[in-house]
Amino acid sequence: LDELGLSWPRYERLVPAALANDTPALSEVLRQTLRVVSRPDEQPTARPQKLAVKQSALTWLWESRARTTKDDWLEWMSRLAVELLRESPAPALRACAPVAQMHP
């Protein structure tokens, strides 16, 4: 760090304590580091917004009366799975819908 012109006070306290095998000093430096890391003001506060679900888009697909053969049911399940992804309130799941549609 010195060669690069950088300094970090906690590191500068930690190294001598580690070299001297000074357990109380090491514990104090680590406790301070954990306090800094676990501060609530440094935690991300923004959460991804949940998206609205269009129930009408799912309602027509939910109907399964005309399904009689195994292939009909498999096609219905595939379309239902893709539509559930497409209408998911979670942005991450919605992003998976095009991939699911390409690879049924």
Secondary structure in CASP SS format (residue, H / E / C, confidence):
PFRMAT SS
TARGET T0000
AUTHOR 0000-0000-0000
METHOD secondary structure of the structure
MODEL  1
L C 1.00
D C 1.00
E C 1.00
L C 1.00
G C 1.00
L C 1.00
S C 1.00
W C 1.00
P H 1.00
R H 1.00
Y H 1.00
E H 1.00
R H 1.00
L H 1.00
V H 1.00
P H 1.00
A H 1.00
A H 1.00
L H 1.00
A C 1.00
N C 1.00
D C 1.00
T H 1.00
P H 1.00
A H 1.00
L H 1.00
S H 1.00
E H 1.00
V H 1.00
L H 1.00
R H 1.00
Q H 1.00
T H 1.00
L H 1.00
R H 1.00
V H 1.00
V H 1.00
S C 1.00
R C 1.00
P H 1.00
D H 1.00
E H 1.00
Q C 1.00
P C 1.00
T C 1.00
A C 1.00
R C 1.00
P C 1.00
Q C 1.00
K C 1.00
L C 1.00
A C 1.00
V C 1.00
K C 1.00
Q H 1.00
S H 1.00
A H 1.00
L H 1.00
T H 1.00
W H 1.00
L H 1.00
W H 1.00
E C 1.00
S C 1.00
R C 1.00
A C 1.00
R C 1.00
T C 1.00
T C 1.00
K H 1.00
D H 1.00
D H 1.00
W H 1.00
L H 1.00
E H 1.00
W H 1.00
M H 1.00
S H 1.00
R H 1.00
L H 1.00
A H 1.00
V H 1.00
E H 1.00
L H 1.00
L H 1.00
R H 1.00
E C 1.00
S C 1.00
P C 1.00
A C 1.00
P H 1.00
A H 1.00
L H 1.00
R H 1.00
A H 1.00
C H 1.00
A H 1.00
P H 1.00
V H 1.00
A H 1.00
Q H 1.00
M H 1.00
H C 1.00
P C 1.00
END
